[in-house]
Amino acid sequence: MGNKEIKKRVEKVLENIRPYLQADGGDIDLVEITDDLVVKVELTGACNACPYSIQTFKAGVEAGLKNSVPEIKKVVAINFENL
């Protein structure tokens, strides 16, 4: 399966997650999918400064992506790379 197909599947998952984030004033952007299948996203809006955003990322975004697109090796929120 090519990266284009994986990208479509990742974007579909993010579209399903997005309304929940937007309900609280946040959003999520797909930054990139690396050649070694690491998905990089950025939480934006209220999610960027929310104290619960790491939990939201782990339980919602990361878990949702890994369950729906098992080829993914890792999911990284670029907001939290230095934490």
Chimera marker file (.cmm) of the C-alpha trace (Angstrom):
<marker_set name="trace">
<marker id="1" x="0.000" y="0.000" z="0.000" r="1" g="1" b="0" radius="0.5"/>
<marker id="2" x="1.391" y="3.380" z="-0.968" r="1" g="1" b="0" radius="0.5"/>
<marker id="3" x="1.744" y="6.492" z="1.134" r="1" g="1" b="0" radius="0.5"/>
<marker id="4" x="-1.058" y="8.177" z="-0.841" r="1" g="1" b="0" radius="0.5"/>
<marker id="5" x="-3.548" y="5.560" z="0.335" r="1" g="1" b="0" radius="0.5"/>
<marker id="6" x="-2.268" y="5.785" z="3.899" r="1" g="1" b="0" radius="0.5"/>
<marker id="7" x="-2.535" y="9.576" z="3.765" r="1" g="1" b="0" radius="0.5"/>
<marker id="8" x="-6.170" y="9.310" z="2.643" r="1" g="1" b="0" radius="0.5"/>
<marker id="9" x="-6.929" y="6.969" z="5.540" r="1" g="1" b="0" radius="0.5"/>
<marker id="10" x="-5.131" y="9.229" z="8.036" r="1" g="1" b="0" radius="0.5"/>
<marker id="11" x="-7.029" y="12.278" z="6.777" r="1" g="1" b="0" radius="0.5"/>
<marker id="12" x="-10.319" y="10.406" z="7.118" r="1" g="1" b="0" radius="0.5"/>
<marker id="13" x="-9.554" y="9.575" z="10.764" r="1" g="1" b="0" radius="0.5"/>
<marker id="14" x="-8.595" y="13.195" z="11.451" r="1" g="1" b="0" radius="0.5"/>
<marker id="15" x="-11.855" y="14.377" z="9.854" r="1" g="1" b="0" radius="0.5"/>
<marker id="16" x="-13.747" y="12.131" z="12.273" r="1" g="1" b="0" radius="0.5"/>
<marker id="17" x="-11.804" y="13.476" z="15.280" r="1" g="1" b="0" radius="0.5"/>
<marker id="18" x="-11.881" y="17.134" z="14.204" r="1" g="1" b="0" radius="0.5"/>
<marker id="19" x="-15.494" y="17.951" z="15.285" r="1" g="1" b="0" radius="0.5"/>
<marker id="20" x="-14.712" y="16.954" z="18.872" r="1" g="1" b="0" radius="0.5"/>
<marker id="21" x="-11.689" y="19.222" z="18.952" r="1" g="1" b="0" radius="0.5"/>
<marker id="22" x="-13.538" y="22.067" z="17.239" r="1" g="1" b="0" radius="0.5"/>
<marker id="23" x="-16.353" y="21.837" z="19.810" r="1" g="1" b="0" radius="0.5"/>
<marker id="24" x="-13.804" y="22.994" z="22.390" r="1" g="1" b="0" radius="0.5"/>
<marker id="25" x="-12.226" y="25.659" z="20.166" r="1" g="1" b="0" radius="0.5"/>
<marker id="26" x="-9.358" y="23.544" z="18.864" r="1" g="1" b="0" radius="0.5"/>
<marker id="27" x="-8.391" y="21.762" z="15.677" r="1" g="1" b="0" radius="0.5"/>
<marker id="28" x="-5.769" y="19.448" z="14.242" r="1" g="1" b="0" radius="0.5"/>
<marker id="29" x="-3.576" y="19.678" z="11.147" r="1" g="1" b="0" radius="0.5"/>
<marker id="30" x="-1.713" y="16.889" z="9.394" r="1" g="1" b="0" radius="0.5"/>
<marker id="31" x="1.871" y="18.131" z="9.068" r="1" g="1" b="0" radius="0.5"/>
<marker id="32" x="3.428" y="15.142" z="7.310" r="1" g="1" b="0" radius="0.5"/>
<marker id="33" x="3.694" y="11.404" z="7.001" r="1" g="1" b="0" radius="0.5"/>
<marker id="34" x="7.331" y="10.404" z="6.813" r="1" g="1" b="0" radius="0.5"/>
<marker id="35" x="8.697" y="7.648" z="4.594" r="1" g="1" b="0" radius="0.5"/>
<marker id="36" x="9.036" y="5.426" z="7.668" r="1" g="1" b="0" radius="0.5"/>
<marker id="37" x="5.312" y="5.961" z="8.442" r="1" g="1" b="0" radius="0.5"/>
<marker id="38" x="5.538" y="8.421" z="11.305" r="1" g="1" b="0" radius="0.5"/>
<marker id="39" x="2.505" y="10.683" z="11.296" r="1" g="1" b="0" radius="0.5"/>
<marker id="40" x="3.156" y="14.244" z="12.453" r="1" g="1" b="0" radius="0.5"/>
<marker id="41" x="0.216" y="16.391" z="13.490" r="1" g="1" b="0" radius="0.5"/>
<marker id="42" x="-0.236" y="19.772" z="15.131" r="1" g="1" b="0" radius="0.5"/>
<marker id="43" x="-2.952" y="20.581" z="17.616" r="1" g="1" b="0" radius="0.5"/>
<marker id="44" x="-4.096" y="24.151" z="17.037" r="1" g="1" b="0" radius="0.5"/>
<marker id="45" x="-6.429" y="26.722" z="18.531" r="1" g="1" b="0" radius="0.5"/>
<marker id="46" x="-7.512" y="26.065" z="22.110" r="1" g="1" b="0" radius="0.5"/>
<marker id="47" x="-5.922" y="22.596" z="21.943" r="1" g="1" b="0" radius="0.5"/>
<marker id="48" x="-2.474" y="24.137" z="21.711" r="1" g="1" b="0" radius="0.5"/>
<marker id="49" x="-2.718" y="25.688" z="25.195" r="1" g="1" b="0" radius="0.5"/>
<marker id="50" x="-5.151" y="23.316" z="26.908" r="1" g="1" b="0" radius="0.5"/>
<marker id="51" x="-3.729" y="21.428" z="29.906" r="1" g="1" b="0" radius="0.5"/>
<marker id="52" x="-5.586" y="18.301" z="28.737" r="1" g="1" b="0" radius="0.5"/>
<marker id="53" x="-4.270" y="18.377" z="25.179" r="1" g="1" b="0" radius="0.5"/>
<marker id="54" x="-1.597" y="15.727" z="25.781" r="1" g="1" b="0" radius="0.5"/>
<marker id="55" x="-4.279" y="13.370" z="27.091" r="1" g="1" b="0" radius="0.5"/>
<marker id="56" x="-6.535" y="14.246" z="24.162" r="1" g="1" b="0" radius="0.5"/>
<marker id="57" x="-3.679" y="13.529" z="21.799" r="1" g="1" b="0" radius="0.5"/>
<marker id="58" x="-2.764" y="10.165" z="23.375" r="1" g="1" b="0" radius="0.5"/>
<marker id="59" x="-6.275" y="8.825" z="23.982" r="1" g="1" b="0" radius="0.5"/>
<marker id="60" x="-8.034" y="10.316" z="20.976" r="1" g="1" b="0" radius="0.5"/>
<marker id="61" x="-5.720" y="11.153" z="18.132" r="1" g="1" b="0" radius="0.5"/>
<marker id="62" x="-2.890" y="8.634" z="18.556" r="1" g="1" b="0" radius="0.5"/>
<marker id="63" x="-5.146" y="5.733" z="19.531" r="1" g="1" b="0" radius="0.5"/>
<marker id="64" x="-7.628" y="6.504" z="16.755" r="1" g="1" b="0" radius="0.5"/>
<marker id="65" x="-4.952" y="6.679" z="14.088" r="1" g="1" b="0" radius="0.5"/>
<marker id="66" x="-3.132" y="3.519" z="15.201" r="1" g="1" b="0" radius="0.5"/>
<marker id="67" x="-6.391" y="1.544" z="15.404" r="1" g="1" b="0" radius="0.5"/>
<marker id="68" x="-7.630" y="2.679" z="12.002" r="1" g="1" b="0" radius="0.5"/>
<marker id="69" x="-4.297" y="2.716" z="10.171" r="1" g="1" b="0" radius="0.5"/>
<marker id="70" x="-2.198" y="-0.049" z="11.767" r="1" g="1" b="0" radius="0.5"/>
<marker id="71" x="0.664" y="0.472" z="9.299" r="1" g="1" b="0" radius="0.5"/>
<marker id="72" x="1.565" y="3.651" z="11.170" r="1" g="1" b="0" radius="0.5"/>
<marker id="73" x="4.691" y="3.220" z="13.276" r="1" g="1" b="0" radius="0.5"/>
<marker id="74" x="4.317" y="6.317" z="15.435" r="1" g="1" b="0" radius="0.5"/>
<marker id="75" x="2.145" y="9.407" z="15.866" r="1" g="1" b="0" radius="0.5"/>
<marker id="76" x="3.829" y="12.636" z="16.953" r="1" g="1" b="0" radius="0.5"/>
<marker id="77" x="2.236" y="15.940" z="17.919" r="1" g="1" b="0" radius="0.5"/>
<marker id="78" x="4.840" y="18.527" z="16.966" r="1" g="1" b="0" radius="0.5"/>
<marker id="79" x="3.495" y="20.745" z="19.780" r="1" g="1" b="0" radius="0.5"/>
<marker id="80" x="4.763" y="18.210" z="22.331" r="1" g="1" b="0" radius="0.5"/>
<marker id="81" x="8.020" y="16.990" z="20.769" r="1" g="1" b="0" radius="0.5"/>
<marker id="82" x="10.083" y="18.740" z="23.437" r="1" g="1" b="0" radius="0.5"/>
<marker id="83" x="8.011" y="17.574" z="26.418" r="1" g="1" b="0" radius="0.5"/>
<link id1="1" id2="2" r="1" g="1" b="0" radius="0.2"/>
<link id1="2" id2="3" r="1" g="1" b="0" radius="0.2"/>
<link id1="3" id2="4" r="1" g="1" b="0" radius="0.2"/>
<link id1="4" id2="5" r="1" g="1" b="0" radius="0.2"/>
<link id1="5" id2="6" r="1" g="1" b="0" radius="0.2"/>
<link id1="6" id2="7" r="1" g="1" b="0" radius="0.2"/>
<link id1="7" id2="8" r="1" g="1" b="0" radius="0.2"/>
<link id1="8" id2="9" r="1" g="1" b="0" radius="0.2"/>
<link id1="9" id2="10" r="1" g="1" b="0" radius="0.2"/>
<link id1="10" id2="11" r="1" g="1" b="0" radius="0.2"/>
<link id1="11" id2="12" r="1" g="1" b="0" radius="0.2"/>
<link id1="12" id2="13" r="1" g="1" b="0" radius="0.2"/>
<link id1="13" id2="14" r="1" g="1" b="0" radius="0.2"/>
<link id1="14" id2="15" r="1" g="1" b="0" radius="0.2"/>
<link id1="15" id2="16" r="1" g="1" b="0" radius="0.2"/>
<link id1="16" id2="17" r="1" g="1" b="0" radius="0.2"/>
<link id1="17" id2="18" r="1" g="1" b="0" radius="0.2"/>
<link id1="18" id2="19" r="1" g="1" b="0" radius="0.2"/>
<link id1="19" id2="20" r="1" g="1" b="0" radius="0.2"/>
<link id1="20" id2="21" r="1" g="1" b="0" radius="0.2"/>
<link id1="21" id2="22" r="1" g="1" b="0" radius="0.2"/>
<link id1="22" id2="23" r="1" g="1" b="0" radius="0.2"/>
<link id1="23" id2="24" r="1" g="1" b="0" radius="0.2"/>
<link id1="24" id2="25" r="1" g="1" b="0" radius="0.2"/>
<link id1="25" id2="26" r="1" g="1" b="0" radius="0.2"/>
<link id1="26" id2="27" r="1" g="1" b="0" radius="0.2"/>
<link id1="27" id2="28" r="1" g="1" b="0" radius="0.2"/>
<link id1="28" id2="29" r="1" g="1" b="0" radius="0.2"/>
<link id1="29" id2="30" r="1" g="1" b="0" radius="0.2"/>
<link id1="30" id2="31" r="1" g="1" b="0" radius="0.2"/>
<link id1="31" id2="32" r="1" g="1" b="0" radius="0.2"/>
<link id1="32" id2="33" r="1" g="1" b="0" radius="0.2"/>
<link id1="33" id2="34" r="1" g="1" b="0" radius="0.2"/>
<link id1="34" id2="35" r="1" g="1" b="0" radius="0.2"/>
<link id1="35" id2="36" r="1" g="1" b="0" radius="0.2"/>
<link id1="36" id2="37" r="1" g="1" b="0" radius="0.2"/>
<link id1="37" id2="38" r="1" g="1" b="0" radius="0.2"/>
<link id1="38" id2="39" r="1" g="1" b="0" radius="0.2"/>
<link id1="39" id2="40" r="1" g="1" b="0" radius="0.2"/>
<link id1="40" id2="41" r="1" g="1" b="0" radius="0.2"/>
<link id1="41" id2="42" r="1" g="1" b="0" radius="0.2"/>
<link id1="42" id2="43" r="1" g="1" b="0" radius="0.2"/>
<link id1="43" id2="44" r="1" g="1" b="0" radius="0.2"/>
<link id1="44" id2="45" r="1" g="1" b="0" radius="0.2"/>
<link id1="45" id2="46" r="1" g="1" b="0" radius="0.2"/>
<link id1="46" id2="47" r="1" g="1" b="0" radius="0.2"/>
<link id1="47" id2="48" r="1" g="1" b="0" radius="0.2"/>
<link id1="48" id2="49" r="1" g="1" b="0" radius="0.2"/>
<link id1="49" id2="50" r="1" g="1" b="0" radius="0.2"/>
<link id1="50" id2="51" r="1" g="1" b="0" radius="0.2"/>
<link id1="51" id2="52" r="1" g="1" b="0" radius="0.2"/>
<link id1="52" id2="53" r="1" g="1" b="0" radius="0.2"/>
<link id1="53" id2="54" r="1" g="1" b="0" radius="0.2"/>
<link id1="54" id2="55" r="1" g="1" b="0" radius="0.2"/>
<link id1="55" id2="56" r="1" g="1" b="0" radius="0.2"/>
<link id1="56" id2="57" r="1" g="1" b="0" radius="0.2"/>
<link id1="57" id2="58" r="1" g="1" b="0" radius="0.2"/>
<link id1="58" id2="59" r="1" g="1" b="0" radius="0.2"/>
<link id1="59" id2="60" r="1" g="1" b="0" radius="0.2"/>
<link id1="60" id2="61" r="1" g="1" b="0" radius="0.2"/>
<link id1="61" id2="62" r="1" g="1" b="0" radius="0.2"/>
<link id1="62" id2="63" r="1" g="1" b="0" radius="0.2"/>
<link id1="63" id2="64" r="1" g="1" b="0" radius="0.2"/>
<link id1="64" id2="65" r="1" g="1" b="0" radius="0.2"/>
<link id1="65" id2="66" r="1" g="1" b="0" radius="0.2"/>
<link id1="66" id2="67" r="1" g="1" b="0" radius="0.2"/>
<link id1="67" id2="68" r="1" g="1" b="0" radius="0.2"/>
<link id1="68" id2="69" r="1" g="1" b="0" radius="0.2"/>
<link id1="69" id2="70" r="1" g="1" b="0" radius="0.2"/>
<link id1="70" id2="71" r="1" g="1" b="0" radius="0.2"/>
<link id1="71" id2="72" r="1" g="1" b="0" radius="0.2"/>
<link id1="72" id2="73" r="1" g="1" b="0" radius="0.2"/>
<link id1="73" id2="74" r="1" g="1" b="0" radius="0.2"/>
<link id1="74" id2="75" r="1" g="1" b="0" radius="0.2"/>
<link id1="75" id2="76" r="1" g="1" b="0" radius="0.2"/>
<link id1="76" id2="77" r="1" g="1" b="0" radius="0.2"/>
<link id1="77" id2="78" r="1" g="1" b="0" radius="0.2"/>
<link id1="78" id2="79" r="1" g="1" b="0" radius="0.2"/>
<link id1="79" id2="80" r="1" g="1" b="0" radius="0.2"/>
<link id1="80" id2="81" r="1" g="1" b="0" radius="0.2"/>
<link id1="81" id2="82" r="1" g="1" b="0" radius="0.2"/>
<link id1="82" id2="83" r="1" g="1" b="0" radius="0.2"/>
</marker_set>
